Amino acid sequence: MSSEAFHTVGGELHVEDVPLAAIAARHGTPCYVYSRAALTDAYREFDQAFADMPHLVCYAMKANPALAILDLFARLGSGFDIVSGGELARVIAAGGDPRRVVFSGVGKSDDEMEAALRAGILCFNVESESELAHLGAVATRLGLRAPVSFRVNPDVDPRTHPYIATGLKESKFGVAFEAAPRLYREASTMPAIDVRGIDMHIGSQITELAPYREAVAKLLALVDALAADGIALSHVDVGGGLGVRYRDETPVAIADYAAAIRALMTGRRERLLLEPGRRLVANAGVLIARVRVLKRSGARNFAVVDAAMNDLIRPSLYDAWHSVQPVRASSGDALAYDIVGPVCESGDFLALDRRLPLAEGDLVAIGSAGAYAMSMSSNYNARPRAAEVLVDGRDVHLIRRRESYADLIAHESRLP
Ligand code: LLP
């Protein structure tokens, strides 16, 4: 998936059959808008590329954990990659099947392990020796067996932003490649541990195939060495990380990704697990915002909009580039604007130096906002979180109402 969820009809941006301006009028701004068709197409394209291999897509829900999106993917047959007890609760609330859940993360608590064991998840992706010991103890206490993979760190450079590279030796994630055989032997002697598979995740927004080829090949060599040692694994989880087009990147085609993995997996007996996040949702969403103030300071022109870094932190945190387009023709002059929010931080920007015709009151659409956007939002500056809608043809479903000021203080108390 490499193009935006919106298109222009009669000079106005639409998502499916609905003008974005109509959504803003009805639901206010800032507002996240997702396309059901784009989500469905992205899931199907990914899933079907692996149709000839035993596989399970476990959507990495951290990218966008909206219940409606989990519900949609669950109906399409998806499993889920979770990283917390909260994410497990969301899967269950959305009607997802815990037996299709893999649990990643470097710091699982005993309570989270217990909830996942009771729910009967497919596998724990174990990231340390300490976690293995905790999991063994929790499972023993419950009289259950914990299905386990080790997340092995293949020490491959995914050549992406350092904050989202996770498979290097210096990374906090996973267990060292060299340590894996010993950990597998140890796990296979533990009565409450059921050794099932192997796992990796080398990073995110990866736009080349070579790191995957290299890492999966390393992983499979390890699987063979383990088998020779009497430890047979039943699945191989290759993680997520496939990049999308935000600006001018050339993302790897799903078919090429599948072909590369197929070439390595041919003739093998293990089931393939995949954990795509961004690729399934990024370009199925846009954020609409309204221009509040146009101002000039020194040499720069600022368009202050009503969305901010608390709504979409990727530009501030990763220098990420998101497209910005006027929702309809503007009466304003085209100038090079920094598109900024009302938050009291100089780092509060959504886009820098974009030549756009803008007038106060105009609506803008910020593209590729389906992944790591709403899911990373906060209430900084006591800003209520945005509304989210999902468009299905001509229908607009409000899937999360805008937070109110009452919501902002609902969990707090004054002093006695
Ligand atoms: N599996 C594991 C274990 C992960 O940690 C992640 C993402 C994924 C799968 C999914 O990766 P994806 O297919 O979405 O690349 N907030 C950052 C991205 C952080 C990714 C964290 N882990 C961003 O906005 O770019």
Residues whose N, C-alpha, C, O or C-beta is under 5 A from the ligand:
A	BS01	LLP	A60 A63 S104 I164 H201 G203 S204 Q205 G239 G240 G241 L242 E275 P276 G277 R278 R279 R314 Y372
